[in-house]
Amino acid sequence: MRRPLRVVQWTTGNVARKTVRAVLARRDLDLVGCYAWSADKVGRDVGELCRLDVETGILATDDVAALLALRPDCVLYTPLRFDVDEVSRILRAGVNVVTSAEFLTGRTLGEDARATIRAAAEAGAASIFGSGMNPGFAQLLGAVATGVCEEVRHVRAVESVDVSLFASDSNQDGLGWGRPMGDPGHADAVRAAVAVFEDGVEVLADTMGIELDDVGCHVGFAAAVHDLDLPGRPIAAGTVAGLDLRYVGIVDGVEVLELHQRWVMSRELEPPMPVEHGYRIEVDGSPRITLTLGIMPDQPLETLTVEDLHGIGMTITGMPVVHAIPGVVAARPGIVTYADLPVVASPLTSAPGRRPTGSA
Ligand SMILES: NC(=O)c1ccc[n+]([C@@H]2O[C@H](COP(=O)([O-])OP(=O)(O)OC[C@H]3O[C@@H](n4cnc5c(N)ncnc54)[C@H](OP(=O)(O)O)[C@@H]3O)[C@@H](O)[C@H]2O)c1
């Protein structure tokens, strides 16, 4: 049997709580280190920082050189912000990177930053892969759904979610919830905050083997009908509480790919923005395909806390990057996407403290 792959977790925020748990549960992955961005986390056990019921013996550190000296196979990079210099240093040291943090192809960062990352990866013979649920895994689903079609004219991936559970998350800060309707510059601010969806369009195109001429973005808004008393993010009636975002991939002047995100902080909006809670792929082709990914808790709903429900969102964000680790470690050096990896799937594992459901 191959030795387990050595993994360093980079920061211990929301997504990390799930990725660390999953790494500990997988026999083919070994947690060997952890980076702390927050000074007060240095020296503390990763199990405690990730609110797990286990002591891992791995203490968080802000000493990057010491972490790289551990010679990890992969860094699981889940900070709030993607840092080009930091990631380049890791890659240049020969360490692969999987990330949920605002990076899939590097398109959004601009050509200079993308070239820096590519050069660092090639110098270190390492690979970098970015995903999450959306952008990320949802684009793999979109590409896979076209696999039975004889003809494909348009592919649309829809994420439609009440995001009020995530209201206080830092990655919601740039979306301008609660700004006045029609506020000048708001649409541009939203585009900038979630520009990584451009990378998502590129991933879908790459995985389908399409060359895009351009990527565009349309933004729509809806207002709260009532005041919303959301933790950390109160929203006044009449201000923005619904966002409808369409990132489109264009070939020969025609929109052929679409990532459609509908995020609402309330069900009562004007104009109405109904949500379905989940992910749907629609392929306009021959034949026409619809693929729905329904996501439900594995415990009775009434037993779950708000934190448990929030955690489901973090699980589906983190697992695509954890399960990609073996494929990314084996991949060619450079920026890799779902187009370059074997199918990303989960072995039968069980989380710490739960009965195994099969051999991992
Ligand atoms: N594609 C998807 O489906 C998807 C979905 C959700 C989230 N995401 C992305 O995944 C990443 C992690 O999300 P999260 O909710 O886990 O983030 P988070 O908990 O808000 O932050 C993660 C960690 O980043 C560090 N941090 C805080 N502020 C920072 C800053 N200004 N610059 C650099 N690092 C900072 C902290 O490290 P310490 O642990 O040391 O304090 C924090 O715990 C984000 O980039 C988010 O946008 C992607």
The ligand as an ORCA input file, in Angstrom:
! r2SCAN-3c Opt
* xyz 0 1
  N     -16.279     27.799     -3.998
  C     -17.082     27.592     -2.983
  O     -18.025     26.818     -3.090
  C     -16.834     28.289     -1.676
  C     -17.831     28.270     -0.684
  C     -17.545     28.847      0.580
  C     -16.305     29.448      0.806
  N     -15.396     29.482     -0.213
  C     -14.095     30.142     -0.004
  O     -13.278     29.334      0.859
  C     -12.385     30.182      1.587
  C     -12.508     29.854      3.077
  O     -13.823     30.211      3.522
  P     -14.140     30.262      5.088
  O     -15.579     30.537      5.246
  O     -13.513     29.055      5.716
  O     -13.301     31.542      5.505
  P     -13.142     32.166      6.956
  O     -13.506     31.163      7.980
  O     -13.791     33.500      6.991
  O     -11.562     32.448      6.985
  C     -10.621     31.366      6.898
  C      -9.356     31.777      7.593
  O      -8.682     32.794      6.856
  C      -7.868     33.529      7.755
  N      -8.143     34.942      7.504
  C      -9.065     35.754      8.074
  N      -9.004     36.977      7.535
  C      -8.033     36.919      6.594
  C      -7.487     37.845      5.677
  N      -7.938     39.110      5.637
  N      -6.507     37.433      4.837
  C      -6.047     36.160      4.868
  N      -6.511     35.220      5.731
  C      -7.492     35.606      6.572
  C      -8.207     33.094      9.175
  O      -7.173     32.206      9.526
  P      -6.967     31.604     11.011
  O      -7.680     30.289     10.961
  O      -5.527     31.473     11.240
  O      -7.638     32.576     11.933
  C      -9.537     32.406      8.974
  O      -9.829     31.425      9.912
  C     -12.785     31.630      1.244
  O     -11.916     32.131      0.261
  C     -14.190     31.489      0.698
  O     -14.536     32.505     -0.210
  C     -15.612     28.902     -1.417
*
